[in-house]
Amino acid sequence: MKPGRSRYEWHAGAEFFEKFENSEVLDADLKVDADFWFDDYSAGVKCSIEGTVTVTCDRCLEDLILPVSTEFELEDDELDLSQDLDLSQDVYDFTIISLPLQRTHPDGECNEETTKYLSK
């Protein structure tokens, strides 16, 4: 990296999440913004992730679209500047931990054919 600030923006879709084994994300439409800084004394990156991901509803097993809005920051000791900086694992991890533990449609929006068997 050359000294100074740089900004990068990219899209993370289904193909991004397919690279991670056992990913629970079926589809995605995420905008990733990364601001890098590097000088003689420090380096870091601040990354924001905004958009939606599609996962399976825990109740009815249909597709569920969830919003994602998260960010993270990494500094000197968390960055390996001896090689190309790859944020893909961090983007994946922070996206997944931003999702709710229980992933269900709002009440009344689940597939009725499936949920009718839940109350038996």
VMD Tcl script that builds the backbone (N, CA, C; Angstrom):
set m [mol new atoms 360]
animate dup $m
set s [atomselect $m all]
$s set {name element resname resid chain x y z} {
  {N N MET 1 A 0.838 -1.187 0.000}
  {CA C MET 1 A 0.000 0.000 0.000}
  {C C MET 1 A 0.875 1.239 0.000}
  {N N LYS 2 A 0.448 2.221 -0.723}
  {CA C LYS 2 A 1.195 3.468 -0.708}
  {C C LYS 2 A 0.620 4.370 0.396}
  {N N PRO 3 A 1.447 5.216 0.995}
  {CA C PRO 3 A 0.963 6.095 2.060}
  {C C PRO 3 A -0.196 6.964 1.586}
  {N N GLY 4 A -1.127 7.185 2.499}
  {CA C GLY 4 A -2.288 8.011 2.191}
  {C C GLY 4 A -3.581 7.282 2.459}
  {N N ARG 5 A -4.653 7.808 1.890}
  {CA C ARG 5 A -5.984 7.225 2.067}
  {C C ARG 5 A -6.507 6.734 0.726}
  {N N SER 6 A -7.237 5.628 0.793}
  {CA C SER 6 A -7.868 5.066 -0.395}
  {C C SER 6 A -9.255 4.588 -0.021}
  {N N ARG 7 A -10.159 4.666 -0.987}
  {CA C ARG 7 A -11.523 4.192 -0.754}
  {C C ARG 7 A -11.886 3.212 -1.866}
  {N N TYR 8 A -12.439 2.076 -1.457}
  {CA C TYR 8 A -12.869 1.066 -2.404}
  {C C TYR 8 A -14.314 0.702 -2.108}
  {N N GLU 9 A -15.035 0.400 -3.171}
  {CA C GLU 9 A -16.442 0.037 -3.046}
  {C C GLU 9 A -16.684 -1.165 -3.949}
  {N N TRP 10 A -17.406 -2.167 -3.453}
  {CA C TRP 10 A -17.733 -3.309 -4.280}
  {C C TRP 10 A -19.050 -3.930 -3.841}
  {N N HIS 11 A -19.542 -4.835 -4.693}
  {CA C HIS 11 A -20.806 -5.517 -4.463}
  {C C HIS 11 A -20.517 -6.947 -4.031}
  {N N ALA 12 A -21.233 -7.425 -3.003}
  {CA C ALA 12 A -21.129 -8.819 -2.580}
  {C C ALA 12 A -22.492 -9.463 -2.803}
  {N N GLY 13 A -22.544 -10.426 -3.714}
  {CA C GLY 13 A -23.778 -11.129 -4.029}
  {C C GLY 13 A -23.675 -12.593 -3.665}
  {N N ALA 14 A -24.547 -13.393 -4.239}
  {CA C ALA 14 A -24.580 -14.829 -3.948}
  {C C ALA 14 A -23.231 -15.492 -4.214}
  {N N GLU 15 A -22.574 -15.072 -5.311}
  {CA C GLU 15 A -21.291 -15.689 -5.668}
  {C C GLU 15 A -20.226 -15.466 -4.592}
  {N N PHE 16 A -20.302 -14.340 -3.887}
  {CA C PHE 16 A -19.368 -14.071 -2.793}
  {C C PHE 16 A -19.559 -15.100 -1.682}
  {N N PHE 17 A -20.809 -15.361 -1.294}
  {CA C PHE 17 A -21.086 -16.270 -0.180}
  {C C PHE 17 A -20.894 -17.729 -0.559}
  {N N GLU 18 A -20.957 -18.060 -1.844}
  {CA C GLU 18 A -20.722 -19.432 -2.292}
  {C C GLU 18 A -19.290 -19.875 -2.021}
  {N N LYS 19 A -18.371 -18.947 -1.884}
  {CA C LYS 19 A -16.965 -19.281 -1.630}
  {C C LYS 19 A -16.740 -19.820 -0.217}
  {N N PHE 20 A -17.714 -19.595 0.667}
  {CA C PHE 20 A -17.582 -20.025 2.053}
  {C C PHE 20 A -18.404 -21.291 2.258}
  {N N GLU 21 A -17.756 -22.366 2.694}
  {CA C GLU 21 A -18.453 -23.633 2.883}
  {C C GLU 21 A -19.541 -23.494 3.932}
  {N N ASN 22 A -20.649 -24.169 3.689}
  {CA C ASN 22 A -21.774 -24.203 4.625}
  {C C ASN 22 A -22.364 -22.835 4.915}
  {N N SER 23 A -22.262 -21.909 4.000}
  {CA C SER 23 A -22.836 -20.591 4.224}
  {C C SER 23 A -24.352 -20.694 4.234}
  {N N GLU 24 A -24.961 -20.044 5.212}
  {CA C GLU 24 A -26.416 -20.048 5.310}
  {C C GLU 24 A -27.053 -18.966 4.443}
  {N N VAL 25 A -26.236 -18.179 3.774}
  {CA C VAL 25 A -26.741 -17.115 2.908}
  {C C VAL 25 A -27.009 -17.694 1.521}
  {N N LEU 26 A -28.264 -17.601 1.087}
  {CA C LEU 26 A -28.673 -18.127 -0.217}
  {C C LEU 26 A -28.463 -17.110 -1.331}
  {N N ASP 27 A -28.644 -15.833 -1.000}
  {CA C ASP 27 A -28.491 -14.752 -1.968}
  {C C ASP 27 A -28.128 -13.493 -1.188}
  {N N ALA 28 A -27.594 -12.518 -1.873}
  {CA C ALA 28 A -27.207 -11.282 -1.191}
  {C C ALA 28 A -27.153 -10.132 -2.180}
  {N N ASP 29 A -27.386 -8.966 -1.650}
  {CA C ASP 29 A -27.231 -7.722 -2.400}
  {C C ASP 29 A -26.627 -6.717 -1.423}
  {N N LEU 30 A -25.317 -6.800 -1.283}
  {CA C LEU 30 A -24.612 -5.981 -0.296}
  {C C LEU 30 A -23.652 -5.007 -0.971}
  {N N LYS 31 A -23.618 -3.810 -0.456}
  {CA C LYS 31 A -22.641 -2.812 -0.877}
  {C C LYS 31 A -21.595 -2.734 0.237}
  {N N VAL 32 A -20.352 -2.919 -0.134}
  {CA C VAL 32 A -19.253 -2.881 0.831}
  {C C VAL 32 A -18.388 -1.673 0.509}
  {N N ASP 33 A -18.217 -0.799 1.486}
  {CA C ASP 33 A -17.347 0.376 1.366}
  {C C ASP 33 A -16.178 0.208 2.323}
  {N N ALA 34 A -14.973 0.344 1.810}
  {CA C ALA 34 A -13.782 0.212 2.643}
  {C C ALA 34 A -12.905 1.454 2.491}
  {N N ASP 35 A -12.589 2.081 3.605}
  {CA C ASP 35 A -11.679 3.224 3.648}
  {C C ASP 35 A -10.378 2.765 4.291}
  {N N PHE 36 A -9.273 2.827 3.520}
  {CA C PHE 36 A -7.962 2.419 4.001}
  {C C PHE 36 A -7.113 3.648 4.300}
  {N N TRP 37 A -6.268 3.540 5.305}
  {CA C TRP 37 A -5.271 4.572 5.528}
  {C C TRP 37 A -3.951 3.902 5.890}
  {N N PHE 38 A -2.880 4.552 5.473}
  {CA C PHE 38 A -1.551 3.999 5.690}
  {C C PHE 38 A -0.574 5.164 5.732}
  {N N ASP 39 A 0.249 5.205 6.770}
  {CA C ASP 39 A 1.312 6.207 6.836}
  {C C ASP 39 A 2.507 5.576 7.534}
  {N N ASP 40 A 3.483 6.388 7.887}
  {CA C ASP 40 A 4.705 5.854 8.507}
  {C C ASP 40 A 4.459 5.227 9.870}
  {N N TYR 41 A 3.352 5.578 10.523}
  {CA C TYR 41 A 3.137 5.163 11.909}
  {C C TYR 41 A 1.975 4.198 12.103}
  {N N SER 42 A 1.027 4.195 11.196}
  {CA C SER 42 A -0.139 3.335 11.396}
  {C C SER 42 A -0.804 2.980 10.068}
  {N N ALA 43 A -1.656 1.991 10.159}
  {CA C ALA 43 A -2.457 1.568 9.005}
  {C C ALA 43 A -3.779 1.053 9.533}
  {N N GLY 44 A -4.780 1.102 8.708}
  {CA C GLY 44 A -6.070 0.590 9.135}
  {C C GLY 44 A -7.083 0.622 8.016}
  {N N VAL 45 A -8.211 0.038 8.318}
  {CA C VAL 45 A -9.328 0.023 7.375}
  {C C VAL 45 A -10.623 0.107 8.181}
  {N N LYS 46 A -11.539 0.898 7.661}
  {CA C LYS 46 A -12.884 0.966 8.229}
  {C C LYS 46 A -13.824 0.545 7.111}
  {N N CYS 47 A -14.651 -0.443 7.396}
  {CA C CYS 47 A -15.489 -1.040 6.372}
  {C C CYS 47 A -16.954 -1.005 6.804}
  {N N SER 48 A -17.833 -0.606 5.891}
  {CA C SER 48 A -19.268 -0.648 6.177}
  {C C SER 48 A -19.939 -1.568 5.157}
  {N N ILE 49 A -20.959 -2.266 5.632}
  {CA C ILE 49 A -21.680 -3.244 4.814}
  {C C ILE 49 A -23.163 -2.928 4.928}
  {N N GLU 50 A -23.799 -2.684 3.794}
  {CA C GLU 50 A -25.222 -2.321 3.765}
  {C C GLU 50 A -25.926 -3.109 2.674}
  {N N GLY 51 A -27.141 -3.543 2.944}
  {CA C GLY 51 A -27.928 -4.215 1.924}
  {C C GLY 51 A -28.820 -5.279 2.513}
  {N N THR 52 A -29.018 -6.369 1.757}
  {CA C THR 52 A -29.874 -7.460 2.206}
  {C C THR 52 A -29.227 -8.808 1.902}
  {N N VAL 53 A -29.613 -9.797 2.688}
  {CA C VAL 53 A -29.240 -11.186 2.429}
  {C C VAL 53 A -30.505 -12.032 2.484}
  {N N THR 54 A -30.489 -13.128 1.750}
  {CA C THR 54 A -31.598 -14.077 1.777}
  {C C THR 54 A -31.119 -15.334 2.488}
  {N N VAL 55 A -31.874 -15.728 3.511}
  {CA C VAL 55 A -31.600 -16.942 4.273}
  {C C VAL 55 A -32.883 -17.770 4.322}
  {N N THR 56 A -32.813 -18.939 4.931}
  {CA C THR 56 A -33.994 -19.779 5.084}
  {C C THR 56 A -34.691 -19.425 6.390}
  {N N CYS 57 A -36.008 -19.241 6.332}
  {CA C CYS 57 A -36.794 -18.962 7.537}
  {C C CYS 57 A -36.744 -20.190 8.450}
  {N N ASP 58 A -36.460 -19.990 9.718}
  {CA C ASP 58 A -36.373 -21.089 10.675}
  {C C ASP 58 A -37.727 -21.755 10.923}
  {N N ARG 59 A -38.801 -21.060 10.656}
  {CA C ARG 59 A -40.138 -21.583 10.935}
  {C C ARG 59 A -40.736 -22.319 9.730}
  {N N CYS 60 A -40.756 -21.676 8.571}
  {CA C CYS 60 A -41.461 -22.257 7.415}
  {C C CYS 60 A -40.526 -22.764 6.316}
  {N N LEU 61 A -39.249 -22.531 6.451}
  {CA C LEU 61 A -38.216 -22.987 5.515}
  {C C LEU 61 A -38.276 -22.314 4.148}
  {N N GLU 62 A -39.017 -21.225 4.025}
  {CA C GLU 62 A -39.060 -20.440 2.789}
  {C C GLU 62 A -37.949 -19.391 2.832}
  {N N ASP 63 A -37.680 -18.772 1.694}
  {CA C ASP 63 A -36.679 -17.703 1.655}
  {C C ASP 63 A -37.122 -16.521 2.502}
  {N N LEU 64 A -36.171 -15.942 3.194}
  {CA C LEU 64 A -36.408 -14.789 4.060}
  {C C LEU 64 A -35.341 -13.743 3.753}
  {N N ILE 65 A -35.768 -12.552 3.404}
  {CA C ILE 65 A -34.830 -11.462 3.105}
  {C C ILE 65 A -34.648 -10.616 4.362}
  {N N LEU 66 A -33.400 -10.478 4.788}
  {CA C LEU 66 A -33.077 -9.714 5.996}
  {C C LEU 66 A -32.175 -8.530 5.655}
  {N N PRO 67 A -32.403 -7.398 6.323}
  {CA C PRO 67 A -31.513 -6.257 6.102}
  {C C PRO 67 A -30.181 -6.460 6.823}
  {N N VAL 68 A -29.137 -5.898 6.244}
  {CA C VAL 68 A -27.810 -5.928 6.854}
  {C C VAL 68 A -27.300 -4.498 6.905}
  {N N SER 69 A -26.844 -4.103 8.068}
  {CA C SER 69 A -26.218 -2.802 8.249}
  {C C SER 69 A -25.201 -2.946 9.372}
  {N N THR 70 A -23.938 -3.064 8.991}
  {CA C THR 70 A -22.903 -3.268 9.996}
  {C C THR 70 A -21.600 -2.633 9.524}
  {N N GLU 71 A -20.671 -2.501 10.416}
  {CA C GLU 71 A -19.352 -1.977 10.065}
  {C C GLU 71 A -18.311 -2.557 11.002}
  {N N PHE 72 A -17.077 -2.502 10.563}
  {CA C PHE 72 A -15.964 -2.935 11.407}
  {C C PHE 72 A -14.736 -2.111 11.063}
  {N N GLU 73 A -13.791 -2.120 11.995}
  {CA C GLU 73 A -12.546 -1.383 11.805}
  {C C GLU 73 A -11.391 -2.273 12.242}
  {N N LEU 74 A -10.363 -2.310 11.426}
  {CA C LEU 74 A -9.153 -3.072 11.731}
  {C C LEU 74 A -7.977 -2.119 11.740}
  {N N GLU 75 A -7.047 -2.343 12.675}
  {CA C GLU 75 A -5.871 -1.476 12.760}
  {C C GLU 75 A -4.602 -2.302 12.655}
  {N N ASP 76 A -3.469 -1.633 12.795}
  {CA C ASP 76 A -2.133 -2.209 12.570}
  {C C ASP 76 A -1.990 -3.682 12.922}
  {N N ASP 77 A -2.219 -4.031 14.172}
  {CA C ASP 77 A -1.938 -5.388 14.636}
  {C C ASP 77 A -2.900 -6.427 14.052}
  {N N GLU 78 A -3.996 -6.004 13.448}
  {CA C GLU 78 A -4.965 -6.922 12.863}
  {C C GLU 78 A -4.802 -7.049 11.344}
  {N N LEU 79 A -3.866 -6.330 10.784}
  {CA C LEU 79 A -3.641 -6.334 9.342}
  {C C LEU 79 A -2.282 -6.940 9.015}
  {N N ASP 80 A -2.245 -7.739 7.967}
  {CA C ASP 80 A -0.981 -8.280 7.478}
  {C C ASP 80 A -0.613 -7.477 6.232}
  {N N LEU 81 A 0.241 -6.496 6.400}
  {CA C LEU 81 A 0.599 -5.608 5.301}
  {C C LEU 81 A 1.706 -6.169 4.414}
  {N N SER 82 A 2.176 -7.384 4.738}
  {CA C SER 82 A 3.234 -7.979 3.924}
  {C C SER 82 A 2.681 -8.620 2.645}
  {N N GLN 83 A 1.370 -8.714 2.544}
  {CA C GLN 83 A 0.748 -9.282 1.347}
  {C C GLN 83 A -0.506 -8.489 0.994}
  {N N ASP 84 A -1.143 -8.852 -0.118}
  {CA C ASP 84 A -2.374 -8.166 -0.509}
  {C C ASP 84 A -3.409 -8.290 0.600}
  {N N LEU 85 A -4.091 -7.212 0.854}
  {CA C LEU 85 A -5.098 -7.175 1.902}
  {C C LEU 85 A -6.388 -7.797 1.380}
  {N N ASP 86 A -6.859 -8.853 2.041}
  {CA C ASP 86 A -8.080 -9.549 1.653}
  {C C ASP 86 A -9.069 -9.442 2.806}
  {N N LEU 87 A -10.152 -8.717 2.578}
  {CA C LEU 87 A -11.159 -8.508 3.619}
  {C C LEU 87 A -12.347 -9.462 3.502}
  {N N SER 88 A -12.287 -10.413 2.591}
  {CA C SER 88 A -13.460 -11.253 2.350}
  {C C SER 88 A -13.902 -12.029 3.585}
  {N N GLN 89 A -12.993 -12.597 4.350}
  {CA C GLN 89 A -13.389 -13.334 5.558}
  {C C GLN 89 A -14.023 -12.391 6.578}
  {N N ASP 90 A -13.475 -11.195 6.721}
  {CA C ASP 90 A -14.036 -10.221 7.662}
  {C C ASP 90 A -15.434 -9.780 7.220}
  {N N VAL 91 A -15.607 -9.518 5.937}
  {CA C VAL 91 A -16.925 -9.115 5.430}
  {C C VAL 91 A -17.928 -10.239 5.676}
  {N N TYR 92 A -17.533 -11.457 5.399}
  {CA C TYR 92 A -18.405 -12.607 5.644}
  {C C TYR 92 A -18.766 -12.707 7.131}
  {N N ASP 93 A -17.758 -12.696 7.993}
  {CA C ASP 93 A -17.985 -12.858 9.432}
  {C C ASP 93 A -18.889 -11.767 9.994}
  {N N PHE 94 A -18.616 -10.537 9.664}
  {CA C PHE 94 A -19.412 -9.435 10.211}
  {C C PHE 94 A -20.831 -9.425 9.648}
  {N N THR 95 A -21.007 -9.887 8.421}
  {CA C THR 95 A -22.361 -10.003 7.874}
  {C C THR 95 A -23.136 -11.065 8.647}
  {N N ILE 96 A -22.543 -12.217 8.848}
  {CA C ILE 96 A -23.228 -13.321 9.532}
  {C C ILE 96 A -23.558 -12.953 10.973}
  {N N ILE 97 A -22.632 -12.330 11.689}
  {CA C ILE 97 A -22.935 -12.017 13.096}
  {C C ILE 97 A -23.908 -10.845 13.233}
  {N N SER 98 A -24.155 -10.125 12.158}
  {CA C SER 98 A -25.140 -9.044 12.226}
  {C C SER 98 A -26.571 -9.565 12.087}
  {N N LEU 99 A -26.726 -10.810 11.659}
  {CA C LEU 99 A -28.057 -11.387 11.474}
  {C C LEU 99 A -28.642 -11.844 12.811}
  {N N PRO 100 A -29.966 -11.817 12.933}
  {CA C PRO 100 A -30.582 -12.273 14.192}
  {C C PRO 100 A -30.374 -13.774 14.389}
  {N N LEU 101 A -30.366 -14.213 15.652}
  {CA C LEU 101 A -30.200 -15.635 15.929}
  {C C LEU 101 A -31.395 -16.429 15.427}
  {N N GLN 102 A -32.596 -15.907 15.660}
  {CA C GLN 102 A -33.801 -16.557 15.161}
  {C C GLN 102 A -34.232 -15.823 13.906}
  {N N ARG 103 A -34.259 -16.535 12.806}
  {CA C ARG 103 A -34.546 -15.919 11.506}
  {C C ARG 103 A -35.917 -16.399 11.033}
  {N N THR 104 A -36.929 -15.591 11.300}
  {CA C THR 104 A -38.291 -15.950 10.928}
  {C C THR 104 A -39.003 -14.754 10.322}
  {N N HIS 105 A -39.990 -15.074 9.472}
  {CA C HIS 105 A -40.848 -14.026 8.922}
  {C C HIS 105 A -41.638 -13.381 10.053}
  {N N PRO 106 A -42.069 -12.148 9.881}
  {CA C PRO 106 A -42.975 -11.548 10.863}
  {C C PRO 106 A -44.240 -12.417 10.995}
  {N N ASP 107 A -44.902 -12.340 12.135}
  {CA C ASP 107 A -46.107 -13.142 12.370}
  {C C ASP 107 A -47.091 -13.004 11.219}
  {N N GLY 108 A -47.597 -14.137 10.776}
  {CA C GLY 108 A -48.588 -14.163 9.716}
  {C C GLY 108 A -48.013 -14.173 8.308}
  {N N GLU 109 A -46.693 -14.068 8.146}
  {CA C GLU 109 A -46.104 -14.018 6.809}
  {C C GLU 109 A -45.412 -15.312 6.388}
  {N N CYS 110 A -45.375 -16.304 7.277}
  {CA C CYS 110 A -44.769 -17.585 6.919}
  {C C CYS 110 A -45.702 -18.362 5.999}
  {N N ASN 111 A -45.152 -19.324 5.302}
  {CA C ASN 111 A -45.913 -20.197 4.419}
  {C C ASN 111 A -46.943 -20.956 5.247}
  {N N GLU 112 A -48.221 -20.718 4.976}
  {CA C GLU 112 A -49.305 -21.321 5.752}
  {C C GLU 112 A -49.331 -22.840 5.618}
  {N N GLU 113 A -48.978 -23.375 4.443}
  {CA C GLU 113 A -48.968 -24.816 4.243}
  {C C GLU 113 A -47.996 -25.498 5.192}
  {N N THR 114 A -46.886 -24.848 5.458}
  {CA C THR 114 A -45.888 -25.419 6.363}
  {C C THR 114 A -46.265 -25.195 7.820}
  {N N THR 115 A -46.677 -23.994 8.157}
  {CA C THR 115 A -46.937 -23.674 9.566}
  {C C THR 115 A -48.168 -24.338 10.129}
  {N N LYS 116 A -49.089 -24.829 9.291}
  {CA C LYS 116 A -50.279 -25.498 9.819}
  {C C LYS 116 A -49.891 -26.802 10.528}
  {N N TYR 117 A -48.743 -27.372 10.160}
  {CA C TYR 117 A -48.280 -28.602 10.792}
  {C C TYR 117 A -47.539 -28.338 12.102}
  {N N LEU 118 A -47.148 -27.105 12.338}
  {CA C LEU 118 A -46.400 -26.782 13.560}
  {C C LEU 118 A -47.267 -26.846 14.814}
  {N N SER 119 A -48.538 -26.559 14.694}
  {CA C SER 119 A -49.408 -26.510 15.880}
  {C C SER 119 A -50.002 -27.864 16.216}
  {N N LYS 120 A -49.710 -28.897 15.431}
  {CA C LYS 120 A -50.262 -30.244 15.704}
  {C C LYS 120 A -49.420 -31.001 16.686}
}
mol reanalyze $m
mol bondsrecalc $m
mol representation Tube
mol addrep $m
